[in-house]
Amino acid sequence: MTTLRLILGDQLHRRIASLGDIDPERDTVLIAEVMGEATYVRHHQQKIAFLFSAMRHFAEELRGEGIRVGYMRLEDEGNTGTLGGEVARAAERLRPDRIVVTEPGEWRVLEMMRGWSSELGIPVEIRDDNRFLCSRAEFARWGEGRASYRMETFYREMRRKTGLLMDGDAPEGGRWNFDRENRKPLPAQVEPPEPPRFEPDAITRDVLDLVRRRFGAHFGRLEPFRWAVTRADALRALRHFVEYRLALYGDYQDAMRQGADFLFHSVLSPYLNAGLLTAEEVAREAERAYREGLAPLNAVEGFIRQIIGWREYVRGVYWLRMPDYAASNALGADRPLPWFYWSGETRMNCLSEAIRNTAEHAWAHHIQRLMVTGNFALIAGLRPSEVEDWYLVVYADAYEWVELPNVHGMILFADGGVLGSKPYASSGAYIDRMSDYCGSCRYDVRKKAGPDACPFNYLYWDFMARNEATLRGNHRLDMPYRTLDRMKPARRTEIAEDSARFLASAEMSPEPGVAADRPAGQAELF
């Protein structure tokens, strides 16, 4: 039996299920750069370069093992521009007895794959993605009968299943979760180390030239390009994180600092989501650091929770709730996305800084995503579909299975509480406490009203007021609603008027060219 084995750009692992039983004498691996996948949203230039280069390197590694690889470059003659088209061409050329694939990370691609067998007249086997610790079927059993899901419950099950940070049947240290210890602002005297930068080789330089020519109008800056594009270098990045940044990751994982783009974060998510690293090996390496006294429990538990808890959880919710999940809009948010999300042209320094970081690196850490760009989208009532598209475009680690639940559920509460228990809304006080952004802002975070006040301050209360009918019954919001109840009518009117004025201002325009001036010294991002 001869087999055509398709590897997608986010499946670059030698032990992926579709390669598990490969016969190098009879089988062919197909890897294809196609315009359809590069442009179904206008992905950040660095994301396209990272994936194309990693794909080309992976193909060379397979060839080094004596495996036959059919690699279609974007500009190769005859490239159809679609995954389906390239599979059909390979099937016509090779006449395989079957096609084997690993399940993709997006519903639209799975639906495409399900049609290939009838279209091509060849059996197509779609295998479970064995890189994840929890299969779709296992998560479905866990979620059966639940109207909503809670990550903490799921996370504890994953700890028991894997044995990570366990002391027999009990959690290491007597607690499952050390999040209370992980909310410190970054002291001025603490200087975070830079993550490693990997210089582009000849393959990557060719890809950068391609992206510059073909995708130069996409969001973000192509260079400097710092990403690892091989498993060997991704493993070096993992070891560097464990040695130099993991120990303080816990304390300062929620902190932000002007111009400090990476802090103590791992910056491993693009490698995990593309397959260069696996969740289990990353989590085991972090646990090893704890067992050997190289990092404290609060840091290691917080990191492992993100890997085996949150990451696996959002994937499970995505597959359990698709394809209808994206259609909900529980808060009726319908304001268009402001142009400054693309240009960085806003006087709100926290947003300008988070968007600059995103444009320069195709990456930002989770608090910038959740409590700056995400928090503003929530309290301003931005349209979920446009916000979701933005997050899918701008980050190198973004694929729909991880992006959609995080944005639709966690950030925007558009699912009405399926994924999380409350909307993560805050005023400017949170950003001021966890960062130094407010000291360089045109707006005054100490002011609650008027044109000079931080817009987060009045938009937060406007959000609570206009969504009162939906949110008041949520017990986790009892305190802010008691505060709102104590406000005098004149204060509530002031909040509504300040919010209406700001939301109608040029700064909130969805059109380019009419927004506020970009901060001094900031180059154009798009």
FILUM-924763 format. One line per field, with one value per residue (C-alpha): x, y, z; residue number from 0; residue in one letter. Coordinates in nm, 4 decimals, padded with zeros to 6 digits. Example, Ala and Ser with C-alpha at 12.3 -4.5 7.8 and 13.67 -1.06 7.14 Angstrom:
# residues 2
xx <- c(01.2300,01.3670)
yy <- c(-00.4500,-00.1060)
zz <- c(00.7800,00.7140)
nr <- c(0,1)
rest <- c(a,s)
***
This chain:
# residues 526
xx <- c(00.0000,00.1281,00.0283,00.0266,00.0822,-00.0102,00.1701,00.0218,00.2302,00.1382,00.2171,00.5961,00.6792,00.8431,00.6153,00.2913,00.0257,00.0239,00.3952,00.3857,00.3795,00.5478,00.7171,01.0022,01.0169,00.6545,00.5129,00.5373,00.4986,00.3285,00.3989,00.2650,00.2888,-00.0435,-00.1777,-00.5189,-00.3790,-00.1449,-00.4250,-00.7592,-00.6795,-00.3924,-00.1477,00.1374,00.4404,00.6529,00.3987,00.4062,00.7874,00.8139,00.5845,00.7226,01.0797,00.9941,00.8114,01.1110,01.3492,01.1212,01.1070,01.4872,01.5009,01.2620,01.4666,01.7724,01.6034,01.5507,01.1809,01.0389,00.8943,00.6881,00.7342,00.5392,00.6754,00.4449,00.5906,00.6470,00.4930,00.1481,00.0820,-00.2978,-00.3004,-00.5144,-00.4546,-00.7235,-00.5756,-00.2285,-00.3595,-00.5512,-00.2421,-00.0262,-00.2897,-00.3125,00.0652,00.1376,-00.1794,-00.1639,-00.3853,-00.4817,-00.4229,-00.3344,-00.3645,-00.3632,-00.6713,-00.6194,-00.6539,-00.9431,-01.2976,-01.2947,-00.9924,-01.1482,-01.4606,-01.2374,-01.0573,-01.3827,-01.4733,-01.1490,-01.2324,-01.5453,-01.3818,-01.0702,-01.2048,-00.9318,-00.9731,-00.8716,-00.7780,-00.7959,-00.6028,-00.6232,-00.3575,-00.1317,00.0616,-00.2160,-00.2500,-00.6297,-00.7976,-01.1150,-01.3076,-01.1691,-01.2626,-01.6096,-01.6593,-01.5405,-01.7722,-02.0782,-02.3890,-02.2209,-02.3827,-02.0580,-01.7018,-01.4400,-01.0722,-00.9686,-01.1691,-01.0255,-00.6730,-00.6827,-00.7847,-00.4882,-00.2506,-00.3775,-00.3575,-00.0004,00.1357,00.2886,00.3561,00.1853,00.2833,00.1064,-00.2628,-00.2157,-00.0876,00.2719,00.2872,-00.0655,-00.2361,-00.3435,-00.3077,-00.0572,-00.2060,-00.2371,00.1432,00.1737,00.0367,00.3309,00.4227,00.7802,01.0178,01.2197,01.5496,01.4596,01.5911,01.4442,01.6823,01.6190,01.5033,01.7440,01.7466,01.8173,01.9898,01.8256,02.0092,01.9983,01.6583,01.5064,01.6614,01.4986,01.1656,01.2052,01.2636,00.9498,00.7373,00.8714,00.7689,00.4353,00.3045,00.4730,00.1367,00.0303,00.0301,00.3485,00.7201,00.9065,01.2436,01.4242,01.3263,01.4271,01.2358,01.3721,01.2606,01.3895,01.3144,01.6774,01.6641,01.3196,01.4649,01.7446,01.4791,01.3062,01.6293,01.7104,01.3699,01.4062,01.7563,01.7156,01.3503,01.1315,01.2316,01.0746,00.8001,00.5490,00.6039,00.5908,00.3749,00.1063,00.3458,00.4059,00.6811,00.7288,00.9763,01.0269,00.8615,00.9210,00.9805,01.0073,00.7717,00.8764,00.7868,00.7464,00.3842,00.4665,00.6885,00.4285,00.1460,00.3486,00.4730,00.8408,00.7829,00.5213,00.3195,00.4397,00.8116,00.7777,00.5814,00.8229,01.1216,00.9599,00.8813,01.2421,01.3559,01.1359,01.2508,01.6153,01.5644,01.6117,01.2679,01.0072,00.6740,00.4619,00.6515,00.6490,00.2860,00.1742,00.3606,00.2443,-00.1145,-00.0938,00.0409,-00.1606,-00.4530,-00.5532,-00.4081,-00.5667,-00.8905,-00.9515,-00.8846,-01.1418,-01.4032,-01.3347,-01.3965,-01.6892,-01.8714,-01.7856,-01.9126,-02.1771,-01.9513,-01.8346,-02.1898,-02.2859,-02.2750,-02.4087,-02.3444,-02.4705,-02.1392,-02.1479,-01.8998,-01.6500,-01.2842,-01.0983,-00.8217,-00.5687,-00.5651,-00.3838,-00.1860,-00.1098,-00.2416,-00.3954,-00.3186,-00.3810,-00.0229,-00.1019,-00.2768,-00.0127,00.2603,00.0816,00.0110,00.3713,00.4974,00.2570,00.3583,00.7315,00.7313,00.4028,00.3761,00.2616,00.2211,-00.1109,-00.1827,-00.1264,-00.3656,-00.6264,-00.6142,-00.5036,-00.6136,-00.8756,-01.0080,-01.0543,-01.2363,-01.4685,-01.5583,-01.5865,-01.8311,-01.6311,-01.7815,-01.6625,-01.5990,-01.3697,-01.1788,-01.1375,-01.0042,-00.7526,-00.6172,-00.5960,-00.4016,-00.1473,00.0064,00.2499,00.0943,-00.2661,-00.4704,-00.8459,-00.8567,-00.6659,-00.7520,-01.1306,-01.2090,-00.9561,-01.1028,-01.4688,-01.5017,-01.2251,-01.1755,-01.5155,-01.7517,-01.9417,-02.0279,-02.2177,-02.0018,-01.9448,-01.5657,-01.5127,-01.7124,-01.7060,-01.5943,-01.2416,-01.3198,-01.1245,-01.0664,-00.7314,-00.6381,-00.5403,-00.3119,-00.1578,-00.0931,00.0666,00.2675,00.4440,00.2396,00.0232,00.3187,00.3739,00.0096,-00.1726,-00.4656,-00.4623,-00.5416,-00.6168,-00.9037,-01.2419,-01.4268,-01.3718,-01.1667,-00.8364,-00.9493,-00.8276,-01.0946,-01.0716,-01.2093,-01.5443,-01.5775,-01.5533,-01.8531,-02.0401,-01.9830,-02.1210,-02.4234,-02.5210,-02.4833,-02.6562,-02.9515,-02.7168,-02.4441,-02.6015,-02.6939,-02.3287,-02.2143,-01.8548,-01.9762,-02.1664,-01.9090,-01.8967,-02.2747,-02.3051,-02.0673,-02.2752,-02.5898,-02.4338,-02.3530,-02.5631,-02.7659,-02.5428,-02.2337,-02.3983,-02.4979,-02.1403,-02.0094,-02.2546,-02.1723,-01.7938,-01.8254,-02.0477,-01.8098,-01.5033,-01.6656,-01.7743,-01.4289,-01.1792,-00.9626,-01.2278,-01.2695,-01.2590,-01.1177,-00.7475,-00.6221,-00.8684,-00.7464,-00.5438,-00.1772,00.0512,00.2769,00.5987,00.8701,00.6459,00.6829,00.3884,00.2844,00.0578)
yy <- c(00.0000,00.3467,00.6451,01.0186,01.1891,01.5581,01.7729,02.1158,02.4182,02.3857,02.0110,02.0223,01.7389,01.4127,01.2120,01.3653,01.0959,01.1064,01.0142,00.7461,00.4444,00.5941,00.3571,00.5558,00.3091,00.3518,00.6724,01.0401,01.3372,01.6435,01.9907,02.2925,02.6691,02.7938,03.1427,03.0469,02.9682,03.2675,03.5114,03.3806,03.6500,03.8913,03.7256,03.9205,03.9140,03.7443,03.4656,03.3792,03.3922,03.1812,02.9088,02.8957,02.8782,02.6167,02.4120,02.4208,02.3230,02.0380,01.9071,01.9004,01.7129,01.4480,01.4154,01.3666,01.0555,00.9198,01.0124,01.1206,01.4732,01.6546,02.0190,02.2871,02.6390,02.9353,03.0476,02.7030,02.6574,02.5038,02.5852,02.5890,02.8167,02.5837,02.2821,02.0869,02.1696,02.0557,01.7315,01.6628,01.7310,01.5024,01.2286,01.2517,01.2320,00.9600,00.7472,00.6548,00.3859,00.6222,00.9693,01.0129,01.3438,01.4611,01.6561,02.0306,02.3159,02.4886,02.3788,02.5133,02.2952,01.9863,02.0357,02.0644,01.7392,01.5525,01.6156,01.4920,01.1213,01.1674,01.4321,01.2253,00.8720,00.7779,00.6814,00.9663,00.8809,01.1735,01.0902,01.2458,01.5059,01.3219,01.6349,01.7290,01.5680,01.5602,01.4240,01.5763,01.2646,01.2763,01.6425,01.5739,01.3077,01.5538,01.8266,01.6065,01.7549,02.0812,02.4089,02.5870,02.4794,02.5856,02.5577,02.5004,02.1776,02.0540,02.1562,01.9418,01.6437,01.7048,01.7255,01.3889,01.2367,01.3501,01.3342,01.6790,01.8573,01.5823,01.4394,01.1084,01.1911,01.5458,01.8554,01.9525,02.2109,02.1304,02.3644,02.3294,02.6942,02.9596,03.2438,03.4703,03.4878,03.5762,03.9301,04.1534,04.4693,04.4785,04.6765,04.9435,04.7783,04.4395,04.3998,04.1041,03.9108,03.9057,03.5778,03.4260,03.5546,03.3150,03.4645,03.3801,03.1196,03.0965,02.9234,03.1845,03.4715,03.3364,03.3214,03.6756,03.7960,03.6113,03.7581,04.1065,04.0778,03.9025,04.0049,04.3364,04.5129,04.2822,04.4000,04.4325,04.4522,04.1695,04.2447,04.2094,03.8425,03.6551,03.3269,02.9736,02.7775,02.4310,02.1959,02.2084,02.5866,02.5743,02.3376,02.5893,02.8560,02.6284,02.5650,02.9371,03.0170,02.7539,02.8694,03.2459,03.3483,03.0775,03.1509,03.4994,03.4198,03.3555,03.6743,03.9034,03.7188,03.9911,04.2867,04.5264,04.7785,05.0375,04.9058,04.5701,04.3493,03.9998,04.0368,03.6870,03.5156,03.2016,03.3249,02.9566,02.9629,02.9925,02.6833,02.4873,02.5726,02.4956,02.1618,02.2388,02.1676,01.9574,02.0500,01.7526,01.8103,02.1803,02.1075,01.8286,02.0577,02.3198,02.0558,01.9361,02.2896,02.2883,01.9425,02.0496,02.3742,02.6012,02.7674,02.8130,02.6343,02.9431,03.0073,02.6486,02.5834,02.9049,02.8135,02.4504,02.5660,02.7673,02.4671,02.1653,02.3610,02.6641,02.5624,02.2169,02.3580,02.6202,02.3618,02.1324,02.4078,02.5065,02.1587,02.0885,02.4101,02.4590,02.5491,02.7570,02.8973,03.2030,03.3190,03.4189,03.7799,03.7683,04.1372,04.2666,04.4412,04.6018,04.8897,04.8640,04.8016,05.1354,05.1848,05.2391,04.8628,04.8469,05.1699,05.2265,05.5817,05.6401,05.8722,05.5853,05.4853,05.1354,05.0458,05.2137,05.0189,04.6818,04.7302,04.8395,04.5269,04.3157,04.4771,04.4445,04.0846,03.9182,03.8494,04.0120,03.8564,03.7428,04.0489,04.2858,04.0715,04.0300,04.3463,04.6106,04.5415,04.2910,04.4905,04.7968,04.5932,04.4587,04.7819,04.9785,04.7200,04.6292,04.3827,04.0289,03.9121,04.2077,04.1729,03.7993,03.8594,04.1080,03.8608,03.5911,03.8249,03.9776,03.6941,03.4270,03.1760,03.2366,02.9531,02.9452,02.6615,02.8758,03.2276,03.2025,03.0708,03.3071,03.6119,03.5189,03.3685,03.4966,03.8486,03.9515,03.7296,03.6927,03.3325,03.4468,03.2520,02.9177,02.9416,03.1747,03.2793,03.6572,03.9287,04.0532,04.4239,04.6850,05.0563,05.2243,05.1495,04.7904,04.8976,05.1661,04.9163,04.6534,04.8782,05.2090,05.2884,05.5569,05.7823,05.8425,05.8809,06.1838,06.0905,06.1058,05.7743,05.9569,06.1500,05.9828,06.2284,06.4866,06.4978,06.4465,06.1420,05.7937,05.6521,05.3137,05.4777,05.5918,05.3216,05.0548,05.1918,05.2565,04.8912,04.7786,05.0061,04.9217,04.5451,04.5488,04.3363,04.0601,04.0752,04.1799,03.8248,03.7136,03.6762,03.7591,04.1080,04.1810,04.4332,04.6588,04.6581,04.7605,05.0482,05.1413,05.1383,05.3931,05.6383,05.9521,06.0093,06.3025,06.0806,05.8137,06.0795,06.2097,05.8574,05.8109,06.1507,06.1035,05.7600,05.8821,06.1716,05.9491,05.6695,05.9256,06.0863,06.0615,05.8388,05.5662,05.5942,05.2644,05.4476,05.5151,05.8698,06.0287,05.8901,06.0703,06.1364,05.8463,05.8946,06.0839,05.8683,05.5775,05.4557,05.3515,04.9936,04.9179)
zz <- c(00.0000,-00.0923,00.1154,00.0575,00.3935,00.4202,00.6771,00.7495,00.8420,01.2103,01.2279,01.2044,01.4424,01.3463,01.5767,01.4483,01.4080,01.0286,01.0169,01.2847,01.0544,00.7492,00.5025,00.3443,00.0560,-00.0501,00.0993,00.0094,00.2429,00.0946,00.2356,00.0487,00.0743,-00.0616,-00.1064,00.0290,00.3733,00.3743,00.2944,00.4281,00.6815,00.6169,00.8545,01.0098,00.7805,01.0457,01.0927,00.7233,00.7203,01.0364,00.9028,00.5487,00.6765,00.9408,00.6761,00.4426,00.7215,00.8307,00.4758,00.4645,00.7945,00.6596,00.3430,00.5608,00.6987,00.3509,00.3401,00.0041,00.0326,-00.2264,-00.1348,-00.3187,-00.2793,-00.3135,-00.6466,-00.7975,-01.1406,-01.1246,-00.7572,-00.7295,-00.4256,-00.2115,00.0096,-00.1697,-00.5064,-00.4029,-00.2529,-00.5758,-00.7892,-00.5744,-00.5809,-00.9594,-00.9934,-00.7350,-00.7483,-00.3755,-00.2238,00.0583,00.2018,00.5701,00.7547,01.1146,01.2183,01.1599,01.4073,01.2313,01.1600,00.8053,00.7181,00.8762,00.6651,00.3609,00.4477,00.5017,00.1388,-00.0155,-00.0224,-00.2326,-00.4505,-00.5239,-00.5032,-00.2517,00.1168,00.3486,00.7076,00.9519,01.2691,01.6158,01.6868,01.9304,02.0288,02.2706,02.6108,02.5946,02.2832,02.1463,02.2482,02.6028,02.6417,02.5042,02.7725,03.0387,02.9104,02.8581,03.0160,03.1176,03.0096,03.0848,03.1596,03.4113,03.3393,03.7010,03.7231,03.3936,03.4941,03.8065,03.5961,03.3678,03.6631,03.7870,03.4396,03.3693,03.7238,03.6756,04.0060,04.2005,04.5389,04.5238,04.4909,04.6212,04.4436,04.5111,04.7894,04.9055,04.6571,04.2957,04.2068,04.3158,04.1118,04.4159,04.4327,04.0642,04.0458,04.1300,03.9363,03.8068,04.0314,03.8527,03.9454,03.7923,03.4368,03.2451,03.0187,02.6458,02.4907,02.2385,01.8840,01.5979,01.2974,00.9630,00.7546,00.3732,00.3726,00.6013,00.4039,00.0866,00.2673,00.3994,00.0433,-00.0683,00.2101,00.1439,-00.2227,-00.1884,00.1549,00.2230,00.2582,00.5424,00.9037,01.1038,01.0503,00.8838,01.0391,01.2656,01.2433,01.5594,01.5476,01.5674,01.2610,01.3522,01.6379,01.7508,01.7914,01.9516,02.2118,02.2705,02.3284,02.5795,02.7701,02.7708,02.9232,03.1934,03.2815,03.2701,03.3006,03.4526,03.8131,03.8005,03.5504,03.8278,04.0247,03.7225,03.4688,03.4855,03.4814,03.1911,03.1249,02.8531,02.5951,02.7723,02.5161,02.6593,03.0357,03.1889,02.9439,02.7595,02.4061,02.3159,02.1989,01.8253,01.8544,02.0500,01.8140,01.5003,01.6328,01.6879,02.0581,02.2373,02.5440,02.7440,02.6889,02.7734,03.0921,03.1960,03.1476,03.3721,03.6359,03.6219,03.7021,04.0131,04.1260,04.0881,04.2810,03.9803,03.9965,04.2721,04.2785,04.2119,03.8853,03.7647,03.8582,03.6878,03.3708,03.3638,03.4210,03.0987,02.9050,03.0258,03.1674,02.9669,02.6278,02.6313,02.7733,02.5046,02.2328,02.3889,02.4073,02.0460,01.9040,02.1331,02.0410,01.6734,01.4199,01.5995,01.8716,01.6767,01.5984,01.9529,02.0704,02.4248,02.4969,02.1621,02.0897,01.7447,01.7282,01.4377,01.5169,01.5373,01.2844,01.5608,01.6206,01.2856,01.2951,01.6635,01.6186,01.9590,02.2470,02.4910,02.5606,02.6898,02.3639,02.1513,02.3326,02.3124,01.9406,01.8751,02.0502,01.8445,01.5158,01.5834,01.7056,01.5992,01.9710,02.2944,02.6341,02.7765,02.9921,02.7016,02.4970,02.7722,02.9808,02.7287,02.3697,02.4871,02.7810,02.5626,02.2952,02.5650,02.7414,02.4149,02.2774,01.9665,01.7182,01.8095,01.4539,01.3797,01.7062,01.6460,01.2964,01.4355,01.6893,01.4217,01.1905,01.4220,01.6286,01.5143,01.7549,01.6417,01.4953,01.5221,01.7795,02.0291,01.9116,01.8894,02.2408,02.3971,02.2231,02.1855,02.5321,02.7605,02.6250,02.4889,02.6920,02.3646,02.4526,02.7624,03.0068,02.8349,02.8625,03.1587,03.4615,03.4128,03.1699,03.2370,03.2395,03.4317,03.4575,03.4072,03.7688,03.6870,03.4023,03.6232,03.9028,03.6763,03.4426,03.3929,03.0814,03.2426,03.3229,02.9501,02.8515,02.7164,02.9416,03.3220,03.4891,03.8155,03.6576,03.6361,03.4137,03.1435,02.8219,03.0035,03.1997,03.1062,02.8728,03.0475,03.3636,03.2290,02.9613,03.2335,03.4190,03.0960,03.0061,03.3421,03.3085,02.9526,03.0148,03.3511,03.2413,03.1261,03.3898,03.7196,03.8152,03.7959,04.1578,04.0617,03.9661,04.2873,04.4102,04.1003,04.0770,04.4433,04.3618,04.0569,04.2717,04.5061,04.2272,04.2092,03.8922,03.7973,03.8089,03.5959,03.3446,03.3403,03.2681,02.9822,02.8306,02.8548,02.6963,02.4134,02.3409,02.3285,02.1283,01.8675,01.8480,01.5628,01.7813,01.7473,01.3711,01.1793,00.8768,00.8146,00.8097,01.0519,01.3858,01.6490,01.5817,01.6640,01.9676,01.9068,01.7573,01.6642,01.3074,01.0953,01.1667,00.8712)
nr <- c(0,1,2,3,4,5,6,7,8,9,10,11,12,13,14,15,16,17,18,19,20,21,22,23,24,25,26,27,28,29,30,31,32,33,34,35,36,37,38,39,40,41,42,43,44,45,46,47,48,49,50,51,52,53,54,55,56,57,58,59,60,61,62,63,64,65,66,67,68,69,70,71,72,73,74,75,76,77,78,79,80,81,82,83,84,85,86,87,88,89,90,91,92,93,94,95,96,97,98,99,100,101,102,103,104,105,106,107,108,109,110,111,112,113,114,115,116,117,118,119,120,121,122,123,124,125,126,127,128,129,130,131,132,133,134,135,136,137,138,139,140,141,142,143,144,145,146,147,148,149,150,151,152,153,154,155,156,157,158,159,160,161,162,163,164,165,166,167,168,169,170,171,172,173,174,175,176,177,178,179,180,181,182,183,184,185,186,187,188,189,190,191,192,193,194,195,196,197,198,199,200,201,202,203,204,205,206,207,208,209,210,211,212,213,214,215,216,217,218,219,220,221,222,223,224,225,226,227,228,229,230,231,232,233,234,235,236,237,238,239,240,241,242,243,244,245,246,247,248,249,250,251,252,253,254,255,256,257,258,259,260,261,262,263,264,265,266,267,268,269,270,271,272,273,274,275,276,277,278,279,280,281,282,283,284,285,286,287,288,289,290,291,292,293,294,295,296,297,298,299,300,301,302,303,304,305,306,307,308,309,310,311,312,313,314,315,316,317,318,319,320,321,322,323,324,325,326,327,328,329,330,331,332,333,334,335,336,337,338,339,340,341,342,343,344,345,346,347,348,349,350,351,352,353,354,355,356,357,358,359,360,361,362,363,364,365,366,367,368,369,370,371,372,373,374,375,376,377,378,379,380,381,382,383,384,385,386,387,388,389,390,391,392,393,394,395,396,397,398,399,400,401,402,403,404,405,406,407,408,409,410,411,412,413,414,415,416,417,418,419,420,421,422,423,424,425,426,427,428,429,430,431,432,433,434,435,436,437,438,439,440,441,442,443,444,445,446,447,448,449,450,451,452,453,454,455,456,457,458,459,460,461,462,463,464,465,466,467,468,469,470,471,472,473,474,475,476,477,478,479,480,481,482,483,484,485,486,487,488,489,490,491,492,493,494,495,496,497,498,499,500,501,502,503,504,505,506,507,508,509,510,511,512,513,514,515,516,517,518,519,520,521,522,523,524,525)
rest <- c(m,t,t,l,r,l,i,l,g,d,q,l,h,r,r,i,a,s,l,g,d,i,d,p,e,r,d,t,v,l,i,a,e,v,m,g,e,a,t,y,v,r,h,h,q,q,k,i,a,f,l,f,s,a,m,r,h,f,a,e,e,l,r,g,e,g,i,r,v,g,y,m,r,l,e,d,e,g,n,t,g,t,l,g,g,e,v,a,r,a,a,e,r,l,r,p,d,r,i,v,v,t,e,p,g,e,w,r,v,l,e,m,m,r,g,w,s,s,e,l,g,i,p,v,e,i,r,d,d,n,r,f,l,c,s,r,a,e,f,a,r,w,g,e,g,r,a,s,y,r,m,e,t,f,y,r,e,m,r,r,k,t,g,l,l,m,d,g,d,a,p,e,g,g,r,w,n,f,d,r,e,n,r,k,p,l,p,a,q,v,e,p,p,e,p,p,r,f,e,p,d,a,i,t,r,d,v,l,d,l,v,r,r,r,f,g,a,h,f,g,r,l,e,p,f,r,w,a,v,t,r,a,d,a,l,r,a,l,r,h,f,v,e,y,r,l,a,l,y,g,d,y,q,d,a,m,r,q,g,a,d,f,l,f,h,s,v,l,s,p,y,l,n,a,g,l,l,t,a,e,e,v,a,r,e,a,e,r,a,y,r,e,g,l,a,p,l,n,a,v,e,g,f,i,r,q,i,i,g,w,r,e,y,v,r,g,v,y,w,l,r,m,p,d,y,a,a,s,n,a,l,g,a,d,r,p,l,p,w,f,y,w,s,g,e,t,r,m,n,c,l,s,e,a,i,r,n,t,a,e,h,a,w,a,h,h,i,q,r,l,m,v,t,g,n,f,a,l,i,a,g,l,r,p,s,e,v,e,d,w,y,l,v,v,y,a,d,a,y,e,w,v,e,l,p,n,v,h,g,m,i,l,f,a,d,g,g,v,l,g,s,k,p,y,a,s,s,g,a,y,i,d,r,m,s,d,y,c,g,s,c,r,y,d,v,r,k,k,a,g,p,d,a,c,p,f,n,y,l,y,w,d,f,m,a,r,n,e,a,t,l,r,g,n,h,r,l,d,m,p,y,r,t,l,d,r,m,k,p,a,r,r,t,e,i,a,e,d,s,a,r,f,l,a,s,a,e,m,s,p,e,p,g,v,a,a,d,r,p,a,g,q,a,e,l,f)
***
